[in-house]
Amino acid sequence: MKTILTFTLSIFMLFSFSNCNNSKSEYSEKKENESVSLSKEDLVKRGEYLVNTIGCDHCHTPKKMTDHGPIPDMDRRFMGFPATDSIAEINKDVLGPGKWILLNNDLTAAVGPWGVSFSANITSDESGIGTWSFEQFKKSTTEGKYKGMENSRPVMPPMPWESLNLLEEDDLKAIYEFLMSTKPIENVVPAYIPPPAM
C-alpha cells in the first residue's frame, strides 16, 4: 500500500512541477518555422521515444499489480480506462481544496473537484484516436479540447496538456505518427462524470 501511495504521489508531483514553466524556450522559438524532414519510419521512432520519455503509459495504459507496485500492462497499451471496469464508491469527504485527489488502482481514472475523469484510448483503433486528423490531435494535446474539436468541453485533469503545448510541432507529428502505428484496441472509455453526478 505504501508503494502504491508513493507511486501515485510521484505521478501528481511530476504533473505539478511540469507546469512550472509556461513559456517556450528560445530554442523552440528559433525552430518554430523550421521543419525537420524525417522519413515516416524515423517519425514513428522519434514519436515512440517521446511517448516513452513523457510517460503516456502512466495514465493511458492499464496496470498489472506486482510486489513492487503497478506496472503497465503492455498487452493493453494505450487503451485508456477499460470499459469493462467499474470504479469504487467515492468518499466525497476526502475530496476538495486542501484534501485529496484520488486515482483508481491502475491509474486510469482520477477523481477530484472537477469530477471523475477516465484516461482516453489513444490507440489507433477507431474507438481511440484512429480516425483523428493530426489537427484534432494537436488541438486536443496543446489546447486541451476534448477529441480535438473546437467547441468541445475541456480535456480533464490529470492530462497535462498545459505542458504538452510546449512541444514543437515536429515532435507532436512524431507522437501522432507513433500512436497511429500502435496496435488498435477497441475500448470505448466511459464519459467524464461532472462533480454533481459523482
Sequence and secondary structure as in RCSB ss.txt:
>XXXX:A:sequence
MKTILTFTLSIFMLFSFSNCNNSKSEYSEKKENESVSLSKEDLVKRGEYLVNTIGCDHCHTPKKMTDHGPIPDMD
RRFMGFPATDSIAEINKDVLGPGKWILLNNDLTAAVGPWGVSFSANITSDESGIGTWSFEQFKKSTTEGKYKGME
NSRPVMPPMPWESLNLLEEDDLKAIYEFLMSTKPIENVVPAYIPPPAM
>XXXX:A:secstr
 HHHHHHHHHHHHHHHHHTS  S  HHHHHHTT      HHHHHHHHHHHHHHHTTHHHHS EEEETTEEEE GG
GTT  S TT       GGGBSTTSB EE TTSSEEEETTEEEE    SSSTTTTTT  HHHHHHHHHH BGGG T
TS B  TT  HHHHTTS HHHHHHHHHHHHTS          B GGG 
